[in-house]
């Protein structure tokens, strides 16, 4: 622990074994043995820079970090044996963590559903009246900017399973890692390497299953999660705690064609944020019978549009909120505008 105190912020402070050994005046062989042991146990991260031929180490934060890599690495453990730790973490999550991850600039953001945005891009190309779709707003362009991809089991649903929840209604192997993190989880045997087309298909299949695409609130990202409303750590504060500053919404808003909508309520049932409702008529002429969106609750994920069999829900770009360029800037923005209990 005395050695590790020489690290600063997890993920941001990365060091090679030689650099760290000189800093703490400890033989490099001993530092390597310690770092490798901690990396195997999921307490440190190891990133191999293949271009430089160097390995960089960093402390692994609890979330996102140790939690994800533990549960994703052990999706088939004995639920009875795992239950005490799962209960302990759930208590910490709901009682402490969701109170502290609120920020004027959240570290995570919603990436809108693939199909509705593709349709919107097509409209933009034909009728240039909507704001342009930015690269970080379209899943395919996010993937095209990456060199490597991997998929691993969802840590949140694994944790939910150990709590005794029914997670069988959602797919499990849908947590997509990108670039260096893809290399990392493949090297550790947590996930498997995939191509860009398979990654894109996982996104489309996930939104059909009602899962929300989430990623870091930065142009450069390391993952795309596919989150459910009952177990996901990223969405937990927003959906279960109703702390609206725990995740950044996308720049899109669903628009429902009231004239052709059959009011089947499928969108309402699928909405992870429970932001859609059936507005029943309350006058003698029975006017005002339509499906409505609560903008204040909507996370703008597009799940309603992706699963509307009638095709009456589309996404409309309503703003051009900007994001940080890189991960380090994103974390700095998050910390600077933190609204957790200790930041009030």
N, C-alpha and C positions, 0 to 999 in steps of 0.2 A: 504494500500500500504506500510505503514511503517513496518508492520509485515512481509509482503512478501519479503521485501528487505533482510531478514535474510536467504533466500534461495539462493543457488548458481545455477549452471547449471541445467536447466530442465532435468528431467529423471535421471540424475546422482546423484543429491542431494535429497535423499528420507529420510523422517523423520516421526516418530510416533507423535501422538498428545502430549503424555506425554513428550517426549524428547524436542519437539519444545516449549511447554509451559514453561518448566524449562529454556530453553535457552533465551526466551524473557521476562520471569517473568510475564506471563499472565495466568489467571486461565484456566485450561484445558477445562472446559465446554465452555468458550468463544472461544477458539481456535477451538474446535470441531465444533461449530456452524458456524464459518467463513469458515472452510475447507469444510464442507459438502455443504454449499451454493455454494461455488466456484466449487466444484466437480459436482454438479447438473447442473451448467451453462456451464460446459466444460472448465473452466479456470484452474482447478487443476486436476491432476490424482490421483486416489485412487486405490492402489493395495492391495488386501487382501491376506496375506500370511497364507494360511489355516494350514500349518504345524506348524507355530509359534502361530497362533491365533491372529495375529497382523495386523493392517491396516497401510500402509505406504502412505504418501502423497508427491507429488512433483508438482512443477510448470509445467504447460502444455505449451510447446513452440507453436509458431504460426503454424509452419510447420516443421516436421509432428506433428500434435497435434490438436490444436483448430479448424483448418480448416476441417480436416478429420472428427472429431467427431461431429462438428456442421452439416455439410452437410449430413453425413451418418445418423444422427439422424432425419433429416428433408427432406427426399427425395420427399415428396408430398406437400410441401408448395406452396403457391400462387406464380407462376413465376413473376407476375407483381410486387408484393410486394417485392420479393427477388432481382429483377433486379438491383436496385441502388447499393446494397452491392456487388452483383456479379461483376458489372462493376468496382467498386472500387478495389476489390481484383485482378481482372484481370490486371488492370493498375499497381498495386503493383508487381504482379507476373512477368510480362514481363519487367517492367521498372526497377525493383530493385532486386527481389529475384533471378531470374535466373543468374544475374550478380555475386551473392555472394555465390552460392552453388558449385562453381567449386573448385576442390581440386585434388592434386596428388594422394590422396586416397579418392575417393568419398564415401559418406555415404551409397549409394544405389548401387546395382549391378543387372545385368540381370541373371536370372535363366533359363537355356536353356529348350526348349520345351520337354515335357515328352517322346513322342513316339520316336523321333530321338535318344535321349540319351539311351533309353531302347534298341533300335536296336544296338547301338554302344556297349553297355555293353555286349550284346549277342555275337557280333563279338569278343570283347576282350576275352571273356571266351573261345571261340573256337580257336582263333588265337592270341596268346599273343604277338602282335607287337605294339599295340597302348598304349599310357600311361594309367595308371590305372585311373578309374573314382573315384574321391574323394567324400566322403560323402556329402559335401556341394554343389556338382555339380549336384546331382541327386534329383529331387523333392520328389520322394518316400522316400528316406532316410532322407531328411529334415523333412518330416512329421512323419516318424517313430520315430524320436528323441523327439517328442512332446507328451505331456500327454492330452492336451485338444485343441479343435478347435471350432471356431465360424465363421460365415459369416455375413457380413453386406453390405448394399448398397454402391456402389462406390461413394465416395465423389466427385471425379473429374468430373464424368459424371453428377452428380447431379448439380454441379456448372455450367457445360457446358449447361445443360438444362435451367438453370435460365438465362444464357446469350443469349438464343434463338437458340442454336445449335440443330441440329437433332442428338440425341444420341440413337435413337431407333434401330440402326443397331448393337448395342452391348448389351450383357446381363448386367444387373445392379447389381444383388446380387452375386458378385464374389470376394469381398474383404475379404480374409481369415486372421483371427487373431489367434495367437497361445499362448498357455500356459496362463500366467497371463493376457495378453491382451485379450485373449478369455474370460476369467472369467470376466474381467472388462466390456466389451461391453455387455455381457449377463446380468450382474448385473444391468447395466444402461438401459437395454431394447433397445439398439441400433441395436443389431443383435441377431441371434439365434445360439444355440449350435448345432454342427454337429459332425459326426464321421469322422475318418480318411479316410474311403473309399469314403464318399461323398466329402470330401475336395479334394481328388485325382481326382475324377470325374469332379469337378469344374475346376481343372487345365486343364484336357484334353479337356473339352468342350470349355474352354476359348481360348486355342490356335487354335482350329478349327475355332473360330470366329475371329481370327487374333489378339488376345490380347497377350501382352508380359508379362511373369512372372517376377516380380521384388521383391527384398527383401533387407534386410540390408546387408551391406558388411562385414558380420561377420559370424563365424561358428554358434553361438547361435543367433537366430533371433526371432522376435516377430510377423512377418506378411509375407504373400505372396500376393502382389497385382497383378491384371491382368489388364494391362494398354493399353489404346488405344493411337494412335499417335496424336489425335486432342485435347484431354482434359487433359491428365495425367500430374500431377505436376512433377513426377519423370522424365518422358521422355521429358518434355517441353523444358528444357534448351538444351538438346542434339538435339532433332528433330526440334523444331521450332527456337531455338536460335543458333543452330549449335555450341554450346559450348561443345566440346567433352570431357571435364573433369568433367561433371556433373553426370555421371553414369559409373560404372565399367562394362566393357564387360565381357561376359562369356569366358571360356577357349576354346570354340569351334568355328569352322569356317565352313560354308556350302561349300560342294564340289559338283559340278554339272557334271554329266556324259554327256559330249558333244555329244557322239556318239548316245545315246538313247534319248536324250532330243528332244522333238517335238517343242520346242520354242513357247509354247502357251502363254507365258508371265504372267501366273497366279502368279508365284513367284514374278515377278516385281510389279504386282498390289497389292499383299498382303504385301510386305515388308514395315514395319512401318518406317524404317529409309531411305527409297528410295535409298537403296544401291545396288540394282540389276538393270541391264539394258541389253537391247538387242543389242549385238554387230553385226551390219550388215556388210556384206562383202564389201570390197572396192577394189577388183581387178577383172580382166576379168574372172577368173576361179570361182568367187563367193566363194572363201574360206573365212574363218573367220566369219561364221554365227553361233553365239552361244550366250547363256545367260552368263553374267559375273557378278562377285561380286566385289564391291569396298571395299576392306578390311579396308580402312581408315574410311568409313562411317558405315560399318556393325556393329551392336551391338551384333551380334552372338546369337540371340534369338531362332533361329531354326524355326520360323514361316513358312519360305519358305519350309523347309523339311517336316514339319508337315502337310502342305496343298498341297503337290505335288501329284496329282492323278497318275502320271506316276511312282512315286517312284524313280526318277533319282537324287534327292538331298539327300545327307547324311551329317551328321555332323562329322567333324574330329577334334579330340582334338589337338590343336596346341601349347598349353603352359600349365604351371602349376603355374599360378599366385596364390599366397597365400593370405589369408584373416586374419582379426583379430579373436581372439578367442571369445571375448565377446563384448557386446554393448558399454560398457564404453571405452574399448580400441579402438573400431572403431571410436567413436566420437573424442577421443583424436588424433588419426591419421588424421582424417578429418581436425581438427582445426590446427594441426601442419603444414599441407601442403596446406592450403587454398589458392586459387588463385583468390578469388573475388577482386573486384575493390579496396577494402580497404586493401587487402593483398599484393598489388603490390608495 
